[in-house]
Amino acid sequence: MTQSTIDANARFFEDEADVPRYAYSMGIASIMKAKHIVLVAYGEAKADAVAAMIEGPVTEDVPASALQNHDNVTVIVDAAAASKLSTQAQITPFSASVE
């Protein structure tokens, strides 16, 4: 990753030495070729993006909105990430605990 990307991600780590230096990246065209897509989002900070992705128009401004055109997508979100969805259609509550 570039130094600017490392710097931008440093806020998520206690020590800059812990910030990953490498990452995988995949474009929308490659993602859309998958047989099954699983998208996971959690937390209130993702609520706007989740709502835009699911209920908004397909637009380059919201790359994940392209998933609306895929036949086999599973979206896993917590209540906070789902909080700005206007519809509850096809939303199945799920909870589990891991010990």
C-alpha positions in Angstrom: 0.0 0.0 0.0 1.1 3.6 -0.5 2.3 5.5 2.5 -0.8 7.7 2.3 -3.0 4.6 2.6 -1.0 3.3 5.5 -1.2 6.7 7.2 -5.0 6.8 6.6 -5.4 3.4 8.2 -3.1 4.0 11.2 -6.0 5.4 13.2 -7.4 1.9 13.4 -4.3 0.5 15.2 -2.5 1.3 18.4 0.9 1.3 16.7 1.7 2.2 13.2 3.9 -0.9 13.0 0.7 -3.0 13.2 -0.9 -1.3 10.1 -0.9 -3.8 7.2 1.4 -2.9 4.4 -0.3 -5.1 1.8 -4.0 -5.6 0.9 -6.1 -7.3 -1.7 -8.1 -5.2 -4.0 -10.8 -6.2 -6.5 -12.8 -4.2 -8.9 -16.6 -4.3 -9.3 -16.4 -6.2 -12.6 -14.5 -9.1 -10.9 -16.8 -9.1 -7.9 -19.9 -9.3 -10.1 -18.5 -12.5 -11.8 -18.7 -14.3 -8.4 -21.4 -17.0 -8.1 -22.3 -15.8 -4.6 -21.4 -12.5 -2.9 -21.4 -12.0 0.8 -21.2 -8.5 2.1 -20.7 -7.8 5.8 -21.2 -4.4 7.5 -21.6 -3.5 11.1 -22.0 -0.4 13.1 -23.9 2.9 12.8 -21.0 4.4 10.7 -22.1 2.0 7.9 -25.8 2.7 8.0 -25.9 5.3 5.2 -23.8 3.1 2.9 -26.0 0.1 3.6 -29.2 2.0 2.9 -27.7 3.6 -0.3 -26.4 0.2 -1.5 -29.7 -1.6 -1.0 -32.4 1.1 -1.6 -30.7 3.8 -3.6 -30.1 3.9 -7.4 -27.3 2.0 -9.0 -24.6 4.6 -9.3 -20.8 5.0 -9.5 -21.1 7.2 -6.4 -22.1 4.0 -4.4 -20.0 1.2 -6.0 -21.7 -1.5 -3.8 -25.0 -0.5 -5.4 -24.0 -2.6 -8.4 -24.7 -5.6 -6.2 -28.4 -4.8 -6.9 -27.8 -6.3 -10.3 -26.3 -9.6 -9.0 -28.6 -12.7 -8.6 -27.0 -14.1 -5.5 -26.0 -11.6 -2.8 -26.2 -12.1 1.0 -25.9 -9.0 3.1 -25.1 -9.5 6.7 -25.5 -6.4 8.9 -26.2 -5.7 12.6 -29.1 -3.6 13.7 -27.1 -0.4 13.7 -25.9 -0.8 10.1 -29.5 -1.6 9.1 -31.0 1.3 11.0 -31.5 3.6 8.0 -33.2 1.1 5.8 -36.7 2.2 5.0 -38.0 -1.3 4.4 -37.7 -4.5 6.4 -38.6 -6.7 3.4 -36.6 -9.8 3.2 -34.6 -9.0 6.3 -34.1 -11.9 8.6 -33.0 -11.2 12.2 -30.2 -13.4 13.3 -28.2 -13.6 16.5 -25.5 -16.0 17.7 -23.0 -16.0 20.5 -19.5 -17.5 20.3 -17.8 -18.6 23.5 
